[in-house]
Structure formats: structure tokens, C-alpha cells
Amino acid sequence: MFNDLNLALQIANPAFKDNILTWGCKVSVVPTNSYGPLFGYLVFNLMHSWHDGTLQFLVPKDDFELTKRFLVHILKYEENEVLNHIPV
């Protein structure tokens, strides 16, 4: 498959001479949580902290902290009628 992709890239751009098999993999260190039911909270926190290819703030692995951040985000929704009562 990689050879076919290299060939396609060379046909699309004759100046392309790089071999993609030698390219390194760039993956950020992403926190994991082995407890499946909290996976959605983990994904939400990752999406919320991801900006310009990096994590802007640490994503907690702790179950309580994951759910707390999600709940605070929901409660801080701009149309929440009790928004003024939420401590900062």
C-alpha cells in the first residue's frame, strides 16, 4: 500500500522524491482511562483542550475529575438560568 501511495504522490507531483516508509509517526501523549463508561468524558475533555495540534491543558485521568469537568461545562452553558450561582 505504501509503495502505491509513493507512486501516486510521484505521479501527482514529479518533484516528490520522499519515501513515506521512512517518515516518523508524530503522536501526542494522550491520557487513557481503562474504565470504558468514562471514555466519552475523556474524549470530551481531549476535544475541549486540543488546539493547534497540542493539548492546551492537562486532561485528568481521575474518574471524578473527568465527570466534574464535564458537569461544570454543561452548567456554564450561556442559557443556564442559574449560571450566576456557580462558583469560579
Secondary structure as the mmCIF struct_conf table of DSSP 4:
data_model
#
loop_
_struct_conf.conf_type_id
_struct_conf.id
_struct_conf.beg_label_comp_id
_struct_conf.beg_label_asym_id
_struct_conf.beg_label_seq_id
_struct_conf.end_label_comp_id
_struct_conf.end_label_asym_id
_struct_conf.end_label_seq_id
HELX_RH_AL_P HELX_RH_AL_P1 PHE A 2 ALA A 12
TURN_TY1_P TURN_TY1_P1 PRO A 14 ALA A 15
HELX_RH_3T_P HELX_RH_3T_P1 ILE A 20 THR A 22
HELX_LH_PP_P HELX_LH_PP_P1 TRP A 23 CYS A 25
BEND BEND1 SER A 34 SER A 34
HELX_RH_3T_P HELX_RH_3T_P2 GLY A 36 LEU A 38
HELX_RH_AL_P HELX_RH_AL_P2 PHE A 39 SER A 49
STRN STRN1 TRP A 50 HIS A 51
TURN_TY1_P TURN_TY1_P2 ASP A 52 GLY A 53
STRN STRN2 THR A 54 LEU A 55
BEND BEND2 GLN A 56 PHE A 57
HELX_LH_PP_P HELX_LH_PP_P2 LEU A 58 PRO A 60
HELX_RH_AL_P HELX_RH_AL_P3 ASP A 63 LEU A 75
TURN_TY1_P TURN_TY1_P3 LYS A 76 LYS A 76
TURN_TY1_P TURN_TY1_P4 GLU A 78 GLU A 79
TURN_TY1_P TURN_TY1_P5 GLU A 81 VAL A 82
HELX_RH_3T_P HELX_RH_3T_P3 LEU A 83 HIS A 85
BEND BEND3 ILE A 86 ILE A 86
#
